[in-house]
Structure formats: structure tokens, C-alpha cells
């Protein structure tokens, strides 16, 4: 290469140097009770949420020229449980690659050696809201069914690799202004393992499936129960089974759905069966009574979606006996869902779990720390080069196998989108186009929904 003459060469050199130091240098700022120490490429940090797993900020990524979410894991090495959870979250997020699961854009630590290693930062796609806000809206059948379809696509992708999410709830399902949906927060995700005793203390109580409440062990369709509870909440605008405690949760289920059959009770261990049999017996209510037509939007003439179809889907998801509950594949073929069916989304290649002993692993905190440091160090040495520009599509929505399908990417000029109640209501006026879903090609970049959200001063609840 020959040196470029004059001012242009000088500016080019300065630009390369600035890019290098932006990538390598860190700066710190206080966020609530925590201090974020992040790469200088990430600017304009603003807290948008917190939880047991960590604190989340929005930020602007100058390398990608887009807004992102940065999650700082909360004290990942305070004990073995936290360390294992941090390792599981990082490994699973690196493995999954589906448009309906939150994308991991980057992972880094400000510490330079394993001995100093204390903090893990995950950089993810920034979404507009979680489903808690959407539940309060009056949605038509198109939106209800399309949001459910996307949930099921994401869950199917996880189940294809034997990953049971186990913690699906409105607060960890996020949406954008164009009605695209993603599942996030894999802190409690766990690969399914046959024959292992599975702890029931994993899910937010309201969405806890009967087999989890009763300590029966569970399989993949435990997530279908949670989807049914979420759909019911979107229709009723209130929690379906608002149990005050562990026992009350079960009582809320049987009061509405009825005491299960003797066939189901015989599957319980003796002590649990004795307790359940000693509870008052309930006949339950029909789904027509639980979900009358008045709760649903008007039937859709465009896609022929009806309240009766939504109610039928609820009746197949909210089944106490998991062996009789609908599967993800069956749900995707249900009349209320299959109007959106796209093989590229439904049959995406399953994620490859690189660590085959992910859940069986038991280590000391220091051993977990070493494993996590290796994962973070490998990402920093390899993935940052990817993020700087090569194979740009891989960073966001699609895998190599899906690269021929061009999916809408966020406009780099877009500002971070937040919203208030007035902006939420605008979504009601945005109609999906089924034929666009079925007709997408490699040349089509037309979004399914026109973006109508505008920024506000209210913080995003993540």
C-alpha cells in the first residue's frame, strides 16, 4: 500500500487511531447504585431497567451507528449459583440465532486479566417495550395472533436444541414499534436433561405450569402453559392466575379450570397427591365462560381470525395435564396462528449448544470464573472484528443459512424509541399485511408494520 498524500492521508490516519482507541479505552459512570465501565464506543448511557440478573442501560454504539442495550450482570461471582447462571446465560445467548430471540451483539469486561476479572457486560439489541405495556392495549386479532406466532417461533428455536426457557412472562418478552417480538433474559434458561430432578423454583408464580407447581418434572411444553397465560392476560387485561403464594397459585388454577382427573392425580408422588385430593373439588368453568366473546376484538374480515379460534387455542394451551397439552408445532399449525406461517422463521436451523454438559457442570466459583473469562476473552478477540463491519447481517437477525432472506434492519439514524400511553395507542391503527409475510423474498425489505412510535421523555421499562 502506498501512503496517501496530504491532508486526506492525515485525516484517514487520525480516523483509524480514533477508532482504535474508541474500541480499546473504557470510561466509567454511575448508574443508580452501580458503576458502569464500558468501551468508549458506547455513549449516552441511560438506565432502562433492573432485576435480579443485572442492570440494563440503553446506549448509542458509534461503531454500529445504532442504539443498543447494555446489561451488567449483578455480582456474577458472589457464589456458585450466580456464577453458573452467568455462564449459562452467556453460552446460550452466543448459541441462539433467531429473529425472535434477542441478539447478543457483543460481550466485554473492563478488567485486563483473569485475576482482576469481576464484571461482565452483555450488549444486545435495543427494543421499544416489554409485553407488559402491550397487554394494556386493545389489540385486534391480527396483532394478537402475530405476537403469539413470534413467541412460538422463538420457543420452537430453543426447544429444537433442548432448551426449555422456563421463565416466560410479559416482562421478558420485548417488542418494537413495528410489532416484531423477541424473547430475552436467559438467566434461568436450562437445557432439558432426561432423568434429572428439576427444581420447581424457577418461574414467576403467575405463569407457573401445574407440573412445576406440583414438582412433577417437566418437558418442553411447560413453556406452552406460559404462552397460554400470556394470551389470556392480553385478552382479559389482567393476570389469569394471580396466586398470592405457592399453594394459592394451584388453588387459582383448579378454581377456574377444575380439579384434574384421577388419571392425572395418579402421576403425583404420594405426599403431593394426598394434599391435592384433600383440597375442595372444583368443577371449573367452560372456556366460553372464562373467555366470552365480549373480551375479544371484532372478528377479522382480512385474515378470517375469530374469537372462537383464539378461545380454542387457549383451551388447548391451558391444559393441566401436560401430556394432553398442545405442542409448539401443533400451536403453530392452529388456525389462529398459521396465517403467518413462514418456513424460514419456523424451521430455522436449531442452535448448536457448544457445551454439551452445560447443566451437569459443577465447579467452584474460581473455576466458573475461568470458564466465563475464556468465553468473554474469545468474543473480544474475534467478534469485535465482526461488529466493525464484516458480514453485518450476522450481528442482527439471520444466520448464514438464512442470509439470502433480507430482513428489515434498524435505520442507523433512528433515535432510541420510548413511548408513553398516547404513543402506545397509535399501534392500534397499524394493520399487518398477511400477504407481505407470505410474500417476502430476498428483494423485499417492506416491514410488516409501519413504524409509528415517537420518542418521549419516559424511561423504557425493559
TORLO-538573 format. One line per field, with one value per residue (C-alpha): chain; residue in one letter; residue number from 1; x, z, y. Coordinates in Angstrom, 1 decimal, always signed. Layout:
BEGIN
chain: c(A:...) $
res: c(A:...) $
n: c(NUM:...) $
px: c(X:...) $
pz: c(Z:...) $
py: c(Y:...) $
***
This chain:
BEGIN
chain: c(A:A:A:A:A:A:A:A:A:A:A:A:A:A:A:A:A:A:A:A:A:A:A:A:A:A:A:A:A:A:A:A:A:A:A:A:A:A:A:A:A:A:A:A:A:A:A:A:A:A:A:A:A:A:A:A:A:A:A:A:A:A:A:A:A:A:A:A:A:A:A:A:A:A:A:A:A:A:A:A:A:A:A:A:A:A:A:A:A:A:A:A:A:A:A:A:A:A:A:A:A:A:A:A:A:A:A:A:A:A:A:A:A:A:A:A:A:A:A:A:A:A:A:A:A:A:A:A:A:A:A:A:A:A:A:A:A:A:A:A:A:A:A:A:A:A:A:A:A:A:A:A:A:A:A:A:A:A:A:A:A:A:A:A:A:A:A:A:A:A:A:A:A:A:A:A:A:A:A:A:A:A:A:A:A:A:A:A:A:A:A:A:A:A:A:A:A:A:A:A:A:A:A:A:A:A:A:A:A:A:A:A:A:A:A:A:A:A:A:A:A:A:A:A:A:A:A:A:A:A:A:A:A:A:A:A:A:A:A:A:A:A:A:A:A:A:A:A:A:A:A:A:A:A:A:A:A:A:A:A:A:A:A:A:A:A:A:A:A:A:A:A:A:A:A:A:A:A:A:A:A:A:A:A:A:A:A:A:A:A:A:A:A:A:A:A:A:A:A:A:A:A:A:A:A:A:A:A:A:A:A:A:A:A:A:A:A:A:A:A:A:A:A:A:A:A:A:A:A:A:A:A:A:A:A:A:A:A:A:A:A:A:A:A:A:A:A:A:A:A:A:A:A:A:A:A:A:A:A:A:A:A:A:A:A:A:A:A:A:A:A:A:A:A:A:A:A:A:A:A:A:A:A:A:A:A:A:A:A:A:A:A:A:A:A:A:A:A:A:A:A:A:A:A:A:A:A:A:A:A:A:A:A:A:A:A:A:A:A:A:A:A:A:A:A:A:A:A:A:A:A:A:A:A:A:A:A:A:A:A:A:A:A:A:A:A:A:A:A:A:A:A:A:A:A:A:A:A:A:A:A:A) $
res: c(X:X:X:X:X:X:X:X:X:X:X:X:X:X:X:X:X:X:X:X:X:X:X:X:X:X:X:X:X:X:X:X:X:X:X:X:X:X:X:X:X:X:X:X:X:X:X:X:X:X:X:X:X:X:X:X:X:X:X:X:X:X:X:X:X:X:X:X:X:X:X:X:X:X:X:X:X:X:X:X:X:X:X:X:X:X:X:X:X:X:X:X:X:X:X:X:X:X:X:X:X:X:X:X:X:X:X:X:X:X:X:X:X:X:X:X:X:X:X:X:X:X:X:X:X:X:X:X:X:X:X:X:X:X:X:X:X:X:X:X:X:X:X:X:X:X:X:X:X:X:X:X:X:X:X:X:X:X:X:X:X:X:X:X:X:X:X:X:X:X:X:X:X:X:X:X:X:X:X:X:X:X:X:X:X:X:X:X:X:X:X:X:X:X:X:X:X:X:X:X:X:X:X:X:X:X:X:X:X:X:X:X:X:X:X:X:X:X:X:X:X:X:X:X:X:X:X:X:X:X:X:X:X:X:X:X:X:X:X:X:X:X:X:X:X:X:X:X:X:X:X:X:X:X:X:X:X:X:X:X:X:X:X:X:X:X:X:X:X:X:X:X:X:X:X:X:X:X:X:X:X:X:X:X:X:X:X:X:X:X:X:X:X:X:X:X:X:X:X:X:X:X:X:X:X:X:X:X:X:X:X:X:X:X:X:X:X:X:X:X:X:X:X:X:X:X:X:X:X:X:X:X:X:X:X:X:X:X:X:X:X:X:X:X:X:X:X:X:X:X:X:X:X:X:X:X:X:X:X:X:X:X:X:X:X:X:X:X:X:X:X:X:X:X:X:X:X:X:X:X:X:X:X:X:X:X:X:X:X:X:X:X:X:X:X:X:X:X:X:X:X:X:X:X:X:X:X:X:X:X:X:X:X:X:X:X:X:X:X:X:X:X:X:X:X:X:X:X:X:X:X:X:X:X:X:X:X:X:X:X:X:X:X:X:X:X:X:X:X:X:X:X:X:X:X:X:X:X:X:X:X:X) $
n: c(1:2:3:4:5:6:7:8:9:10:11:12:13:14:15:16:17:18:19:20:21:22:23:24:25:26:27:28:29:30:31:32:33:34:35:36:37:38:39:40:41:42:43:44:45:46:47:48:49:50:51:52:53:54:55:56:57:58:59:60:61:62:63:64:65:66:67:68:69:70:71:72:73:74:75:76:77:78:79:80:81:82:83:84:85:86:87:88:89:90:91:92:93:94:95:96:97:98:99:100:101:102:103:104:105:106:107:108:109:110:111:112:113:114:115:116:117:118:119:120:121:122:123:124:125:126:127:128:129:130:131:132:133:134:135:136:137:138:139:140:141:142:143:144:145:146:147:148:149:150:151:152:153:154:155:156:157:158:159:160:161:162:163:164:165:166:167:168:169:170:171:172:173:174:175:176:177:178:179:180:181:182:183:184:185:186:187:188:189:190:191:192:193:194:195:196:197:198:199:200:201:202:203:204:205:206:207:208:209:210:211:212:213:214:215:216:217:218:219:220:221:222:223:224:225:226:227:228:229:230:231:232:233:234:235:236:237:238:239:240:241:242:243:244:245:246:247:248:249:250:251:252:253:254:255:256:257:258:259:260:261:262:263:264:265:266:267:268:269:270:271:272:273:274:275:276:277:278:279:280:281:282:283:284:285:286:287:288:289:290:291:292:293:294:295:296:297:298:299:300:301:302:303:304:305:306:307:308:309:310:311:312:313:314:315:316:317:318:319:320:321:322:323:324:325:326:327:328:329:330:331:332:333:334:335:336:337:338:339:340:341:342:343:344:345:346:347:348:349:350:351:352:353:354:355:356:357:358:359:360:361:362:363:364:365:366:367:368:369:370:371:372:373:374:375:376:377:378:379:380:381:382:383:384:385:386:387:388:389:390:391:392:393:394:395:396:397:398:399:400:401:402:403:404:405:406:407:408:409:410:411:412:413:414:415:416:417:418:419:420:421:422:423:424:425:426:427:428:429:430:431:432:433:434:435:436:437:438:439:440:441:442:443:444:445:446:447:448:449:450:451:452:453:454:455:456:457:458:459:460:461:462) $
px: c(+0.0:+1.3:+0.9:-1.9:-0.7:-1.6:-4.5:-6.6:-3.9:-3.6:-7.3:-7.5:-4.7:-6.4:-9.7:-8.1:-6.3:-9.6:-11.4:-8.7:-8.8:-12.6:-12.6:-9.9:-10.4:-13.0:-14.8:-16.9:-20.1:-22.6:-25.9:-28.2:-26.3:-23.9:-21.0:-20.8:-17.3:-17.8:-16.0:-15.9:-17.8:-20.9:-22.1:-25.3:-25.9:-29.3:-30.8:-33.9:-34.3:-33.0:-33.7:-32.2:-29.9:-28.5:-28.9:-29.7:-28.8:-29.6:-26.6:-25.5:-22.9:-20.7:-19.3:-22.6:-24.3:-27.3:-28.8:-28.2:-28.9:-26.0:-26.6:-24.2:-24.5:-25.1:-22.2:-21.7:-19.1:-20.6:-21.4:-21.6:-25.2:-24.7:-21.5:-23.2:-26.2:-23.9:-22.0:-25.3:-26.7:-23.6:-23.2:-26.9:-27.0:-24.0:-25.6:-29.1:-29.5:-33.2:-35.1:-37.5:-34.8:-32.8:-29.4:-26.1:-24.1:-21.0:-19.7:-16.8:-15.1:-13.0:-10.6:-7.5:-6.6:-8.4:-7.2:-8.9:-12.0:-15.2:-17.6:-19.4:-21.3:-23.7:-24.6:-27.9:-30.4:-32.5:-36.2:-39.0:-41.0:-41.8:-45.1:-46.4:-47.3:-48.8:-51.1:-52.9:-53.8:-56.9:-55.3:-57.1:-56.8:-54.0:-51.8:-52.7:-52.1:-48.9:-47.4:-48.2:-46.8:-43.5:-43.4:-43.9:-41.2:-38.7:-39.7:-39.5:-36.0:-35.0:-36.8:-35.0:-31.8:-33.4:-33.5:-36.5:-36.9:-38.9:-39.3:-41.5:-43.5:-44.6:-41.6:-39.1:-40.7:-40.0:-41.4:-40.6:-42.8:-43.2:-44.7:-41.7:-41.2:-38.2:-37.7:-34.9:-33.3:-31.8:-30.6:-32.9:-32.8:-31.7:-31.1:-33.5:-32.0:-33.8:-33.9:-32.7:-34.7:-35.7:-36.3:-39.8:-38.5:-37.8:-40.7:-42.6:-45.5:-48.4:-47.1:-46.0:-47.3:-49.1:-46.4:-43.9:-46.1:-46.6:-43.0:-43.6:-40.7:-41.4:-40.7:-40.7:-44.4:-44.1:-43.5:-46.8:-48.6:-46.9:-47.8:-51.5:-51.4:-49.9:-52.6:-55.3:-53.8:-53.7:-57.4:-58.5:-56.1:-55.4:-53.4:-55.3:-54.0:-52.9:-51.8:-50.6:-48.2:-47.2:-50.3:-52.7:-51.4:-52.6:-55.9:-56.4:-55.8:-58.2:-60.9:-61.1:-60.1:-61.5:-59.9:-57.9:-58.9:-57.9:-55.6:-53.6:-53.6:-52.0:-49.0:-48.2:-46.0:-47.9:-47.5:-48.5:-51.4:-52.7:-52.6:-54.4:-57.0:-57.8:-58.5:-62.1:-63.1:-64.0:-65.9:-64.2:-65.7:-66.0:-63.7:-66.8:-67.5:-63.9:-63.3:-66.7:-66.9:-67.1:-63.5:-62.2:-61.9:-64.3:-63.7:-61.2:-62.5:-59.0:-57.5:-60.7:-59.4:-62.2:-62.7:-63.8:-60.3:-58.5:-60.6:-60.0:-56.2:-56.5:-58.4:-55.5:-52.7:-54.2:-54.5:-53.4:-52.2:-49.0:-49.4:-52.6:-51.4:-50.8:-47.2:-45.4:-45.6:-49.3:-49.8:-48.0:-50.4:-53.5:-56.0:-55.4:-51.7:-50.9:-51.9:-48.4:-46.5:-43.2:-40.8:-37.8:-38.9:-40.5:-37.9:-34.7:-31.6:-31.5:-28.9:-25.8:-25.0:-21.2:-21.1:-22.9:-22.6:-24.0:-26.4:-24.5:-21.4:-20.5:-17.5:-16.0:-16.6:-13.0:-13.5:-16.7:-14.8:-12.1:-14.7:-16.6:-13.3:-12.4:-15.8:-15.5:-11.9:-12.6:-15.5:-13.4:-10.7:-13.0:-16.4:-15.4:-13.9:-17.2:-19.1:-16.8:-18.3:-17.8:-20.9:-23.0:-26.2:-24.9:-24.8:-28.5:-31.2:-30.1:-27.7:-25.5:-28.1:-30.7:-28.6:-30.5:-33.6:-33.2:-34.9:-35.5:-32.7:-32.9:-32.2:-28.8:-30.4:-33.2:-33.1:-33.8:-37.5:-39.5:-43.2:-46.0:-49.6:-50.6:-47.9:-48.9:-52.4:-51.1:-50.2:-53.9:-54.1:-51.3:-52.6:-50.4:-50.5:-50.6:-49.7:-46.5:-45.5:-46.1:-44.6:-41.3:-38.4:-34.7:-35.6:-38.3:-37.5:-41.0:-41.7:-44.9:-45.9:-45.2:-43.3:-45.4:-43.7:-42.1:-39.7:-40.8:-39.3:-40.5:-37.8:-38.2:-39.2:-37.1) $
pz: c(+0.0:-0.9:+1.6:+0.7:+0.2:+2.1:+4.4:+3.3:+4.4:+7.7:+8.4:+7.5:+9.9:+12.7:+11.9:+12.3:+15.5:+16.9:+16.0:+17.7:+21.0:+21.0:+20.8:+23.5:+26.0:+28.8:+30.8:+34.0:+35.1:+37.9:+37.0:+40.1:+42.7:+40.2:+38.2:+34.5:+33.0:+29.3:+26.0:+24.7:+21.5:+23.8:+24.6:+26.0:+28.6:+30.3:+32.8:+31.5:+33.8:+36.6:+38.1:+39.9:+37.0:+36.4:+35.4:+31.8:+30.1:+26.7:+24.8:+21.3:+19.6:+17.5:+15.7:+14.6:+14.4:+16.3:+19.7:+21.9:+25.3:+27.7:+30.6:+33.5:+35.3:+39.0:+41.1:+38.9:+41.1:+44.6:+44.8:+42.7:+41.8:+40.4:+38.5:+36.9:+35.9:+34.3:+32.4:+31.2:+30.1:+28.1:+26.4:+25.5:+24.1:+22.0:+20.6:+19.7:+16.4:+15.6:+14.8:+17.7:+20.3:+21.5:+19.7:+21.5:+19.8:+22.0:+25.4:+27.2:+30.5:+31.5:+33.5:+31.7:+33.4:+34.8:+38.3:+38.1:+36.3:+38.1:+35.7:+32.6:+30.2:+27.5:+24.6:+23.0:+20.5:+22.0:+21.8:+22.5:+25.2:+27.1:+26.7:+30.0:+28.2:+25.2:+27.4:+28.4:+24.8:+22.9:+20.2:+17.2:+16.2:+13.7:+16.4:+19.0:+16.6:+15.1:+18.5:+19.6:+16.3:+17.0:+20.6:+19.3:+16.6:+19.3:+21.6:+18.9:+18.1:+21.7:+22.0:+18.9:+20.9:+24.0:+25.8:+28.0:+28.8:+32.0:+32.8:+30.0:+31.3:+29.8:+31.4:+29.5:+26.1:+24.2:+21.2:+18.7:+17.2:+14.1:+16.2:+16.0:+19.1:+20.8:+23.9:+26.2:+29.6:+29.6:+33.2:+34.1:+30.8:+31.1:+28.6:+29.0:+30.6:+30.9:+34.3:+36.3:+39.2:+38.2:+40.8:+40.7:+41.9:+38.5:+37.2:+38.2:+40.1:+37.9:+34.8:+36.6:+35.0:+37.1:+36.6:+38.0:+40.9:+41.8:+41.4:+38.7:+36.5:+33.1:+29.4:+26.6:+26.6:+30.1:+28.0:+26.2:+29.5:+30.0:+26.5:+27.2:+30.4:+28.5:+25.7:+28.4:+30.0:+26.7:+26.3:+29.8:+30.5:+33.9:+35.3:+34.8:+37.9:+40.4:+43.3:+46.5:+47.3:+46.1:+47.3:+46.4:+42.8:+42.5:+44.0:+41.5:+38.7:+39.8:+40.7:+37.1:+35.2:+37.6:+39.7:+37.4:+36.7:+38.8:+35.9:+36.4:+40.2:+40.0:+38.4:+41.5:+44.3:+47.4:+49.6:+46.9:+45.8:+49.4:+49.6:+46.2:+47.0:+50.3:+48.6:+47.8:+44.4:+41.7:+38.5:+36.8:+34.1:+30.4:+28.2:+26.8:+30.4:+31.1:+27.8:+26.5:+23.1:+24.7:+25.8:+22.3:+19.4:+16.5:+14.1:+11.4:+7.8:+6.4:+7.8:+8.9:+12.5:+15.1:+18.8:+18.6:+17.2:+19.9:+22.6:+21.1:+21.2:+24.9:+25.7:+24.2:+25.9:+29.3:+30.0:+33.5:+32.3:+30.2:+28.3:+26.8:+26.2:+22.7:+21.5:+19.9:+16.4:+16.9:+18.1:+15.0:+12.8:+14.7:+12.6:+14.8:+14.2:+10.8:+8.8:+9.5:+8.9:+7.2:+6.9:+7.2:+10.6:+11.9:+10.6:+11.2:+11.8:+15.5:+17.7:+18.3:+22.0:+22.2:+25.8:+25.9:+29.7:+30.3:+33.1:+34.5:+35.2:+38.8:+39.6:+42.3:+41.8:+40.6:+38.0:+36.8:+36.7:+34.5:+32.1:+31.7:+31.3:+28.4:+26.7:+27.1:+26.0:+22.9:+22.0:+22.4:+20.2:+17.4:+17.5:+17.7:+14.2:+13.0:+14.6:+12.9:+9.6:+8.1:+7.5:+9.0:+8.8:+11.1:+14.0:+13.9:+12.7:+10.5:+10.3:+7.4:+6.2:+6.2:+4.7:+1.4:+3.2:+3.8:+7.0:+7.9:+10.0:+12.2:+10.5:+11.9:+12.1:+14.3:+17.8:+20.8:+20.8:+24.1:+24.4:+26.7:+26.8:+23.8:+21.6:+22.7:+21.4:+18.0:+17.5:+17.3:+13.9:+12.3:+10.4:+9.5:+6.0:+5.9:+2.2:+2.9:+5.4:+2.9:+0.0:+1.5:-0.8:-0.9:-2.6:-0.2:+2.6:+3.3:+7.0:+8.2:+10.2:+9.6:+12.5:+14.4:+17.7:+18.6:+21.4:+24.7:+28.0:+29.8:+30.5:+28.8:+31.0:+30.0) $
py: c(+0.0:+3.5:+6.4:+8.8:+12.3:+15.5:+16.2:+13.2:+10.8:+12.6:+12.6:+8.9:+8.1:+10.1:+8.3:+4.9:+5.9:+7.3:+4.1:+2.0:+4.0:+4.1:+0.4:-0.2:+2.6:+2.5:+5.1:+4.9:+6.5:+5.9:+4.3:+4.2:+2.3:+0.7:+1.9:+1.1:+0.8:+0.5:+0.9:+4.4:+3.3:+3.2:+6.7:+8.3:+5.6:+5.8:+3.3:+1.5:-1.4:-3.7:-7.0:-10.0:-10.7:-7.3:-3.6:-2.6:+0.7:+2.0:+3.4:+4.6:+2.4:+4.6:+1.6:+0.2:+3.6:+2.3:+2.2:-0.9:-2.2:-3.0:-5.4:-5.5:-8.8:-8.3:-9.7:-12.8:-14.4:-13.9:-17.6:-20.8:-20.3:-16.8:-17.9:-20.9:-18.7:-16.1:-18.9:-20.4:-17.1:-16.2:-19.6:-19.8:-16.3:-17.0:-20.1:-18.9:-17.1:-16.4:-13.2:-13.8:-14.2:-11.2:-10.9:-10.8:-8.1:-8.0:-9.1:-7.4:-6.8:-3.8:-6.0:-6.9:-10.2:-13.2:-12.4:-8.9:-10.2:-9.2:-7.6:-9.0:-6.7:-8.1:-5.8:-6.6:-5.3:-2.4:-2.9:-0.4:-2.0:-5.2:-7.0:-5.6:-2.3:-4.0:-6.1:-2.9:-2.1:-3.1:-5.3:-6.7:-10.3:-9.6:-8.2:-10.9:-13.8:-12.2:-11.6:-15.2:-16.6:-14.9:-16.2:-19.7:-19.3:-18.2:-21.0:-23.6:-22.5:-23.0:-26.3:-27.6:-27.5:-29.0:-25.6:-25.0:-21.3:-21.9:-18.2:-16.8:-13.8:-10.5:-8.7:-10.8:-10.6:-7.4:-5.7:-3.0:-0.3:-2.4:-5.3:-7.5:-9.6:-11.1:-13.3:-12.2:-12.9:-16.4:-16.2:-19.1:-20.9:-24.5:-27.3:-30.2:-33.2:-36.6:-38.2:-35.3:-33.9:-30.4:-27.7:-26.2:-22.8:-21.3:-19.3:-16.2:-17.6:-16.4:-18.3:-21.4:-24.6:-27.2:-29.8:-27.3:-26.3:-29.9:-30.9:-33.4:-32.6:-31.1:-31.2:-28.6:-27.8:-26.2:-23.1:-23.5:-23.1:-19.7:-18.6:-19.5:-17.5:-14.5:-14.8:-14.9:-11.8:-10.0:-10.8:-10.1:-7.2:-8.8:-11.8:-15.1:-16.9:-14.2:-16.5:-14.9:-17.7:-21.2:-23.0:-20.3:-20.4:-24.0:-23.1:-20.4:-22.9:-25.5:-23.0:-21.8:-25.0:-27.6:-30.3:-32.6:-36.2:-39.2:-40.3:-37.1:-37.4:-40.9:-39.3:-37.3:-38.5:-39.7:-36.7:-34.2:-36.4:-36.6:-32.8:-32.3:-34.9:-33.2:-29.9:-29.0:-30.3:-27.7:-28.3:-25.3:-23.2:-23.7:-21.6:-19.9:-18.7:-17.8:-16.0:-14.8:-13.1:-9.7:-9.9:-10.3:-7.8:-8.0:-10.8:-10.1:-10.0:-9.6:-12.8:-14.6:-14.6:-15.1:-15.1:-18.7:-19.6:-17.7:-19.4:-22.8:-22.2:-21.1:-24.3:-26.4:-24.5:-24.2:-27.9:-29.1:-32.5:-31.7:-35.0:-33.6:-30.1:-28.8:-28.8:-25.9:-27.4:-28.0:-24.5:-23.1:-25.0:-23.8:-21.8:-18.7:-18.8:-20.4:-17.3:-16.0:-19.3:-18.8:-21.8:-19.6:-18.4:-21.6:-24.1:-22.1:-24.3:-25.2:-23.5:-25.6:-25.9:-25.9:-27.0:-30.4:-30.6:-27.1:-28.1:-31.0:-28.9:-28.3:-26.0:-23.8:-20.1:-19.7:-22.4:-20.8:-17.5:-19.0:-20.5:-17.2:-15.3:-17.6:-17.0:-13.2:-13.1:-15.2:-12.9:-9.8:-11.1:-12.4:-10.9:-7.3:-7.6:-8.9:-6.0:-3.5:-4.3:-7.7:-9.8:-7.1:-9.2:-11.8:-9.4:-8.9:-11.2:-14.0:-17.0:-17.9:-20.3:-17.5:-14.8:-14.8:-13.5:-9.8:-8.8:-5.2:-3.7:-0.7:+2.6:+3.8:+7.3:+6.2:+7.6:+5.4:+4.8:+5.2:+5.9:+7.0:+6.0:+8.2:+6.6:+3.1:+3.7:+4.6:+1.0:+0.1:+1.9:-0.1:-3.1:-6.1:-7.5:-11.2:-11.4:-9.5:-12.2:-14.9:-13.0:-11.9:-12.6:-11.8:-8.5:-7.5:-5.2:-3.9:-4.0:-5.7:-2.7:+1.0:+2.4:+4.9:+5.2:+8.5:+9.2:+10.6:+11.5:+8.4:+5.8:+2.5:-0.4:-3.3) $
***
